[in-house]
Amino acid sequence: HFFNQLYGGMDLYGVGGAWLTEALNTSAYTFEVAPVFTLMEKIVLDEMCKLAGFTDGDAIFSPGGSMSNIYAMNLSRFRKFPDIKKTGTAGLPNMCIFTSEKGHYSVSKGAALLG
């Protein structure tokens, strides 16, 4: 079977997780809606941070490389301009992103999205 960019084929743990998620049919947006799933997510992310060497880190799950790069670009901009959430992008100076021609296509997509 060919699964486009998922060259490894089917992962039985992934199938089990997808089956469980679909069977429970919950929306895990907030603690009030899905307290058990929210706590499970927090524990998994805390353990992943520990594996990466972060004792006091924060994390999110990301659907793939494109969104991970866009999240990173957004966080970089926020770190440089922390008031952006209040003031918007109109007053920001021109910014530049360095990448190579071998860089992931999501970098230019992120630049267009983030302004």
FENZI-V584893 format. One record per run of one state. SS is the DSSP state (H for helix, E for strand, C for the rest). FROM is the first residue (numbers start at 1). LEN is the number of residues. If there is no record, write none. Layout:
# FENZI-V584893
SS/FROM/LEN, SS/FROM/LEN
This chain:
# FENZI-V584893
C/1/11, H/12/13, C/25/10, H/35/17, C/52/13, H/65/16, C/81/3, H/84/4, C/88/18, H/106/9, C/115/1
